[in-house]
Amino acid sequence: MSTEAADPARQSAVEAGEALVLAARRHVDLVAAGDDDSVAAEDADRQLWDAVAAYGDALDDLYGEEEDDDGDEEADPDELTFTVRTRYDYTVVDEKAFLAGGRGLSGAIESLLKRAGGRPVPALEVASLETGSGLITAHLNREPLSASDFDAADEPTDLLLVDPGESLQFVLDEPVYDSRAEAEAAARRHGED
């Protein structure tokens, strides 16, 4: 007899696996017979799922130590994070002012950012939140949002999708780095592009 066969956790897993095979066989036989609505079918269904759970638990007991070792490598607990996506449409009402100084769309975006105090538009300023990296894109389109679009959309998120007729004109990425050295290295890489 090998040492692995004498392992109680391995023996329990084998027994739970055999019980699962028997429960699956009973369940399949009832399905094949078309006996889906009887008390026996309900009992076989319950026994099958109980056997699945028991086999899973037995495998966790058998291999759990190895999985726990991998989990120890993760030092930081998972943090709760979320993404806020916004869309605001703007219509040029004074083309001369918009194009003044040859800055056009990038000048308009810069004005929006200055108005927001240099933060992403609009930024969530909440004491319990740390603002992460940000991305702003500006697309030219022919159909800005109207009030009726909110009622007509199948899903509210459809209003955030980029329409195939839109063209990307401006991207402002605002990455947040873990250190000043990392930010400087990224700036050097960006300057080389």
LUMMI-180074 format. One record per residue (C-alpha): x, y, z negated. Coordinates in steps of 0.1 Angstrom, whole numbers, plus 5000, padded with zeros to 4 digits. Layout:
N
XYZ;...
This chain:
193
500050005000;501550345010;501650644987;499350835009;496650565007;496950574969;496350954968;492951004951;492251324972;492851135004;490650844993;487851084984;488151255018;488050915036;484950815016;483251145023;484051115060;482550765061;479450885043;479251165070;479450915098;476650705083;474451015077;475151135113;474150785126;470850785107;470151135119;470951055156;468750745154;465750945142;466351215169;466550935196;463350785183;461551125186;460751115149;461651475142;458751585120;458451305095;459551315058;462251065068;463651305094;463651595069;465451365044;468051255070;468651615080;469251715044;471551415038;473451505070;474151865058;474951745023;477451505038;478951775060;479451995029;480851705008;483351615036;484351985039;484952005001;486951685001;489151815029;489652135010;490751934980;493051735001;494652015021;493752304999;497252344985;498752405019;496152665028;496652844995;500452865002;499653045035;497253275017;499953384992;501953555020;499253815022;500354064995;497754345001;494054274995;491854355024;490754715025;487254835035;487655035067;485255175092;485255365124;483255675132;482555745169;481056065180;479856215212;479156585219;478456715253;479357065263;478157275293;480357545307;478357865306;481158105314;483357945340;485758255342;486458235304;486757855306;489457875333;491258175318;494958125315;494757815336;494057605305;490557475314;489457165296;492657125274;492157485263;488557425254;489557115234;492257305216;489657575207;487357305193;490257165172;491157505159;487557565149;487657235130;490857335112;493057095132;491156795122;489356555146;485956675157;483956625136;486056485107;484756325076;486256505047;485156285017;487256254986;486955874985;488155835021;491555855036;491455975072;493255735095;494455755131;492155925155;491455945192;489556215212;488756175249;487056415272;485256305303;483656505331;480156395338;476956515355;474456405330;474956535294;472756395267;469256525263;466756465235;464856215256;467955995259;467755905222;464255765227;465055595260;468155415249;467755035243;470455055216;471655385200;475255275207;474455285245;474855665241;478555625233;479355415264;481355585291;479255605323;480955475355;480355815371;482455995344;486056065348;488656085320;490156425319;491856465285;493156235257;494256355223;495556075201;496356145165;498155845151;498855825113;502255685105;503355515073;506555725071;508156035086;510855825102;508255615120;506455935132;509756085144;510655765163;507155765179;507656125189;510956045206;509355755225;506555985235;509056245247;510755985269;507555895288;
